Amino acid sequence: MYGSLRHLNALRAFEAAARHSSIAKASAELNVSHSVISQHVRNLEQWFGTSLFERHGNRIELTAEGRQFESQVAHGLQVLSDACEGLLLLSQTGSITISAEPAIASRWLRKKISEFSEQYPRIECNLRSEWRTPAIGENQVDAVIHFEERIQRIHAESAQLFPLDGFPACAPEIYERLNLSENWDDFTSFPLIHDNGRHIWQQWFSEHAGASEVWTEGKVYSDLALAIDAAVDGEGIILADDIICHKELANGTLKRIDDHVSRCTWYSVAIDENAPANSAVATFKKWIVAEAQKRDFRSPN
């Protein structure tokens, strides 16, 4: 067994090339040169005394022996990966501080951090809810989760989590007074609620209601969490979404008015671009991105 494992890097190269049907794509995934992948595959073929791929110019295709071998190698590498992940769950330690936009902090992230802490019991997570986007390292902040346009202002390694796809919603008492027809004048006779400026409602009206200038009116709140609370209290109509406003829509304190949706922005996560791959914050980033991407975020239209 141990003699076979001396070819572990070659097996990784073979599996990636087989999965992509491409030496070039395998080299990109493993961050090595094209020639390194090719040499690994040739070494395996020489060791086994058989061809694993048929070459057709720049395209490769598994031979019969290669197909049988690939399924077993892929399974074996997955077993090794699962073993490493399992040990990390038990042994990885550290303390990370996460700064997050208030709405996502209270309505999605807090519960997710609890789930993360159950899986990684030796990593301590501290959550700060704040509108500002601090630089990584400022006041000991290790990760920032906020709107994508704000994340882009700080120099850090970032990844998208999920989008905000906004649709009109309001409290039940306003919903009962609406004439739910194509009469936009009736719909827009109620106050609009804005968060962090009027541009989101402006976009929605531009996409779905022609040249209406109603978006120029209504109360502006400093952040989304305050705007949602105002809508629940019956102050007007908000652009809600299925994730951050899930609880309010589920319990009926907000009711969806219209099916027209606009993609408002994305939430993103950022960490130090030089953070080691095995660090606690890198593990958290990988985990939270995977959790967010469990949903299907196709275009809202």
N, C-alpha and C positions, 0 to 999 in steps of 0.2 A: 504493500500500500504506500509506504513512504517513498519508494522509488518512483511511483507514478506521480506523487504529489510534487516532485521536483519540476514537473511541467505545468504547475498551477497557472502561471502567467500565460503560458501558451494556450491552456484550456480556456481561460477568460477571453483571450483574443479570438480563438476559434468560435466560441459561443456568440460573441458579439458580431463577428463576420457572418455567421450562419443566420442569426436573427435578422440582420439588416440586408442580407444577400449583397453585401458591399464591403470591400476592404476599406474604402475611404470613409464610410460612415462609422465603421468600427474604430478606426484610428481617431476620428473626432470624438467619439464617446469616451474612449479610454485615454484620450489626450497623449497619444504617442504618434509617431510618424507612420505613414503608409508602409514603409519598408520594414518596420518593426513587426507590424501585424503579419505581413507576408512571410517574414522569416519565422515567426512563431508557428504559422500554419505549416510551412515546409518542414520544420523540425518535428512536428507531430506526425506528418505523413511519412517522414523517414523512419521515425521510431516505430510506427505501426506497420510500415511496409505496404501502405495502400493509399490511394488518393481519397481525400475527403471532399474536394471541390472539383467541379468541371469549370474550366475557364472559357469564357466567351467574350473576348476583348476585355472591356472594363467590367463586365458582369460575371458573377460567380453563381454557381448552382451546386447544391449538395449532391454528392453521389449517393447510391443506396447505402453504402457503409457510413457515409457522413450523416445521413438522416437518422439512422439508428443510433449513432454515437451522440448526435446533438441532443436528442431528447433526454438521454441519461446524464450528459454533462450539464444541461440546463437545470435538471432536477437537483443534481449534486451541488451546484453553485448556489441554488436557492436554499438548500439545507444549511450550507455554510453561512450564508447571509443571515438566515433566521437565527442560527446559533449565536452569531456575533451580536445581532440586535437584542436577543434575549439576555445576554450577559450585560450589555449596556443598560438595559432597563433596570437591572439589579445593582450595577456597580457605578454608573456614571454619577458624579457629584458636581456641585457648583451652586452658585446663587446668581440669578439674573433679575434685572429690573426692567420692566416693560412699560413704556409710556404709550398710552392709547387715546385716541379721540373719544370723547365721553359717551357717545351713543353706542359705538361698537364695544366699548369697555364694559358697559353695564348690561347690554342686551344680547351679547354673543360671546365676547372674549372671556368674561369672568367664569362662565361654566366650562368653557374649553380649557382654561388653565387648570381648573379642578380635575378634569379628565387627564390632562397631561401629568399632573402631580401624582395621580394614582398609578400611572404607568411608569413614571420616573420618580420614585419616592425620595430619592436622595438629591434631587435638584430643587432648590427653593426658588419659587417665582414670586416676585413682588410687582403688583400692578398699580400703576399711577394713571388716573383719569385726568387728562388735561387737554385743552384745546390747542395750545402751542405745540410745535414740533421741535423738540430739543435736538441738538447734535448728538450723535452717538458718543458716549463718554461723558457728556455734560451731566453733572449731578449724578454720576454713576449709572446713567441710563445705558442699557445694553442693547435694547431693541425698541423700535418705534413702529406703531401701527396707526396709520392715518390715511386720509385721502391721497390718492396717487400723486396729484399735482403738488401737494405739500411735501410728500416723501422725496420728490425729485429735487427739492431745494437743498437737501442735505447730501453730503458726499458719503454714500454707503452702498452696500450690496443690497438690492431690493428685489422683491418678487410680488406679483399680484396675488391677492386672496380671492375676493369676489366683487362683482359690480353692484352698484345701487341702480336698480331699474325702477324708475319712479312712475307712479300712477296716482290720480287724484283720489283722496280719501278724506273722510270727515267723521265727526262724532254722530251718534244716532239721531240726536235732536235736529241737527242740520240735514241729515240724510232724509228724514221724514218730510222736510219742507221743500225738498228739491223736486222739480219736474224732470224726471230722468228721460229726456228725449234728446233729439239732436239740436235742441234749442240752446246754443251756447250762451245766449244772453241770460237765460235763467240760471244756468250753471255758474256763470261768472258774476252774478249779483251778490254773492256771498264773499266775505273777505278772504284773501289768500294769505297763507302763512309761509314765510320764507326763512331759510336758514343760511347764514353767511352770505348774504347778498341775494339779488333777484335773478341771477343768471340762469338758475335751474328752471324756474317757471318760464322765463323768457324762451328757453330752448323748447320746453314742452309746447307752448303756444305756437312757436314757429313751426314745429313739426306737425301739429294736429289741429290748430285752430286759426290758421291763416294769419292775417295782419292785426289781430287783436292786440290792443295795448293794455289790457287788464293787468298783465304781469307787472306793470310799473307801480301798482298799488298794493297795499297790504303791509302787515307788520313784519319786520325783519328781526329774527333772533340770532344770537351770536353763535349758536351751534345747533346741531340736529336734535340732540336730546331735549333741549328746551322747546324747540319747534314741535316735536312730537307731543310733549306734555301739553302745550297750548292747544293743539288740535284735539286731543282727548278731552280737554276742558271746554270744547265747543267754541273756540275763538275763530275758527275758520277752516278752510280747506288746505290740506297739505299734500305734497307729493310723497306718498308712502312707498314702502317696498316690502317684499315678502320675507326678508331676513331680519333686518333691524326692527321692523314693525310687526314681526310675526306674532308676538304675544298679544298686542293690541288688536290685530285683525282676527286672531283666533278667539279672543274672549268678547269680541263685538264692541269694544270701546272705540274702535275705528272701523268704518265700513267703506269698502271700495265703491267708488262712484262710477268709474269709467274704465274701459279696457285699453285705452290708448296709453302706451308706455314709452318713456324716453330713458335711454341710458345716461344717467347723471354723472357718474364717476366710478372709479374702482377704489376699494380699500387695498392697501399694500403694506407689506412688512419690510423693515430694513434693519440690518445689523452691520457691524464693522466688516468692511470688505476683506480685512486681514485676519478675521477670526478663524482659528484652527477648525478643521472639519470635524474634529472630535470634541469640540468645546460644548459646554452646556447650551450656550445661546445658538450655536449652529444646529444642534439637535432640536431645540425648540422651533427654530425657523422651518426646518425641514418638516417637522410634525404638523405645525399649524397650517402650512401651505397644503399639505396632503389632506388635512381635515376640511379646509375650505374648498378644495377641488373635488370633493366627493359629489358636489352638486354639478348640474349641467348648466354652464353659463353661456348659452348661445345668445346671439343677438336678440334683443327683446322684440324686434320687428321681423 
